[in-house]
Amino acid sequence: WDVPVLDPRWPERMARRARTASVVALLAFADRETVATARRAGAAACLEWPCELDDLAHVLDRIAAGPRADAGHALPPAPAAGRRVEVVGPVQST
């Protein structure tokens, strides 16, 4: 199923489609916000396009296996802003 790129209502269209079938979102710009929007709209999985065929095959196999199969994972948290580790010198063991 193809979601029009410039359609501002794509989440609604995806949600309608996801009520009747599993939807795999192939996203050209898979930033955190877009992936989270696709997941909220009912996407069973999200892949960044172009994707590896092995990744697509794995997702399709997982979906075909049914709801008892691995349900994927939630969107990981965003990186902690401003948290840096400063290395001052070599670590010495005692």
Contact map, one row per residue, 1 for C-alpha under 8 A:
1110000000000000000000100000000000000000000000000000000000000000000000000000000000000000000000
1111000000000000000000000000000000000000000000000000000000000000000000000000000000000000000000
1111101001001100000000000000000000000000000000000000000000000000000000000000000000000000000000
0111111001000000000000000000000000000000000000000000000000000000000000000000000000000000000000
0011111001000000000000000000000000000000000000000000000000000000000000000000000000000000000000
0001111100000000000000000000000000000000000000000000000000000000000000000000000000000000000000
0011111111000000000000000000000000000000000000000000000000000000000000000000000000000000000000
0000011111100000000000000000000000000000000000000000000000000000000000000000000000000000000000
0000001111111000000000000000000000000000000000000000000000000000000000000000000000000000000000
0011101111111100000000000000000000000000000000000000000000000000000000000000000000000000000000
0000000111111110000000000000000000001100100000000000000000000000000000000000000000000000000000
0000000011111111000000000000000000000000100000000000000000000000000000000000000000000000000000
0010000011111111100000000000000000000000000000000000000000000000000000000000000000000000000000
0010000001111111110000100000000000000100111000000000000000000000000000000000000000000000000000
0000000000111111111000000000000000000000111000000000000000000000000000000000000000000000000000
0000000000011111111100000000000000000000000000000000000000000000000000000000000000000000000000
0000000000001111111111100000000000000000000000000000000000000000000000000000000000000000000000
0000000000000111111111100000000000000000111000000000000000000000000000000000000000000000000000
0000000000000011111111000000000000000000010000000000000000000000000000000000000000000000000000
0000000000000001111111000000000000000000000000000000000000000000000000000000000000000000000000
0000000000000000111111100000000000000000000000000000000000000000000000000000000000000000000000
0000000000000000111111110000000000000000001100000000000000000010000000000000000000000000000000
1000000000000100110011111000000000000000011110000000000000000000000000000000000000000000000000
0000000000000000000001111100000000000000001111100000000000000000000000000000000000000000000000
0000000000000000000000111110000000000100001111100000000000000000000000000000000000000000000000
0000000000000000000000011111000000000000000001111110000000000000000000000000000000000000000000
0000000000000000000000001111110000000000000001111000000000000000000000000000000000000000000000
0000000000000000000000000111110000000000000000011100000000000000000000000000000000000000000000
0000000000000000000000000011111001000000000000011000000000000000000000000000000000000000000000
0000000000000000000000000011111101100000000000110000000000000000000000000000000000000000000000
0000000000000000000000000000111111100000000000000000000000000000000000000000000000000000000000
0000000000000000000000000000011111110000000000000000000000000000000000000010010000000000000000
0000000000000000000000000000001111111000000000000000000000000000000000000000000000000000000000
0000000000000000000000000000111111111100000000000000000000000000000000000000000000000000000000
0000000000000000000000000000011111111110000001000000000000000000000000000010000000000000000000
0000000000000000000000000000000111111111000000000000000000000000000000000010000000000000000000
0000000000100000000000000000000011111111100000000000000000000000000000000000000000000000000000
0000000000100100000000001000000001111111111001000000000000000000000000000000000000000000000000
0000000000000000000000000000000000111111111111000000000000000000000000000000000000000000000000
0000000000000000000000000000000000011111111000000000000000000000000000000000000000000000000000
0000000000110110010000000000000000001111111000000000000000000000000000000000000000000000000000
0000000000000110011000100000000000000111111100000000000000000000000000000000000000000000000000
0000000000000110010001111000000000000111111111000000000000000000000000000000000000000000000000
0000000000000000000001111000000000000010011111000000000000000010000000000000000000000000000000
0000000000000000000000111000000000000010001111100000000000100000000000010000000000000000000000
0000000000000000000000011110000000100110001111110000000000000000000000000000000000000000000000
0000000000000000000000011110010000000000000011111010000100000000000000000000000000000000000000
0000000000000000000000000111110000000000000001111110000000000000000000000000000000000000000000
0000000000000000000000000111100000000000000000111110000000000000000000000000000000000000000000
0000000000000000000000000101000000000000000000011111000000000000000000000000000000000000000000
0000000000000000000000000100000000000000000000111111101100000000000000000000000000000000000000
0000000000000000000000000000000000000000000000000111111100000000000000000000000000000000000000
0000000000000000000000000000000000000000000000000011111110000000000000000000000000000000000000
0000000000000000000000000000000000000000000000000001111111000000000000000000000000000000000000
0000000000000000000000000000000000000000000000000011111111100000000000000000000000000000000000
0000000000000000000000000000000000000000000000100011111111110000000000000000000000000000000000
0000000000000000000000000000000000000000000000000000111111111000000000000000000000000000000000
0000000000000000000000000000000000000000000000000000011111111100000000000000000000000000000000
0000000000000000000000000000000000000000000010000000001111111110000000000000000000000000000000
0000000000000000000000000000000000000000000000000000000111111111000000000000000000000000000000
0000000000000000000000000000000000000000000000000000000011111111100000000000000000000000000000
0000000000000000000000000000000000000000000000000000000001111111110011100000000000000000000000
0000000000000000000001000000000000000000000100000000000000111111111010000000000000000000000000
0000000000000000000000000000000000000000000000000000000000011111110000000000000000000000000000
0000000000000000000000000000000000000000000000000000000000001111111110000000000000000000000000
0000000000000000000000000000000000000000000000000000000000000111111110000000000000000000000000
0000000000000000000000000000000000000000000000000000000000000010111111100000000000000000000000
0000000000000000000000000000000000000000000000000000000000000000111111100000000000000000000000
0000000000000000000000000000000000000000000000000000000000000110111111100000000000000000000000
0000000000000000000000000000000000000000000000000000000000000100001111110000000000000000000000
0000000000000000000000000000000000000000000000000000000000000100001111111000000000000000000000
0000000000000000000000000000000000000000000010000000000000000000000001111100000000000000000000
0000000000000000000000000000000000000000000000000000000000000000000000111110000000000000000000
0000000000000000000000000000000000000000000000000000000000000000000000011111000000000000000000
0000000000000000000000000000000100110000000000000000000000000000000000001111100000000000000000
0000000000000000000000000000000000000000000000000000000000000000000000000111110000000000000000
0000000000000000000000000000000000000000000000000000000000000000000000000011111000000000000000
0000000000000000000000000000000100000000000000000000000000000000000000000001111100000000000000
0000000000000000000000000000000000000000000000000000000000000000000000000000111110000000000000
0000000000000000000000000000000000000000000000000000000000000000000000000000011111100000000000
0000000000000000000000000000000000000000000000000000000000000000000000000000001111100000000000
0000000000000000000000000000000000000000000000000000000000000000000000000000000111110000000000
0000000000000000000000000000000000000000000000000000000000000000000000000000000111111000000000
0000000000000000000000000000000000000000000000000000000000000000000000000000000001111100000000
0000000000000000000000000000000000000000000000000000000000000000000000000000000000111110000000
0000000000000000000000000000000000000000000000000000000000000000000000000000000000011111000000
0000000000000000000000000000000000000000000000000000000000000000000000000000000000001111110000
0000000000000000000000000000000000000000000000000000000000000000000000000000000000000111110000
0000000000000000000000000000000000000000000000000000000000000000000000000000000000000011111000
0000000000000000000000000000000000000000000000000000000000000000000000000000000000000011111100
0000000000000000000000000000000000000000000000000000000000000000000000000000000000000000111110
0000000000000000000000000000000000000000000000000000000000000000000000000000000000000000011111
0000000000000000000000000000000000000000000000000000000000000000000000000000000000000000001111
0000000000000000000000000000000000000000000000000000000000000000000000000000000000000000000111
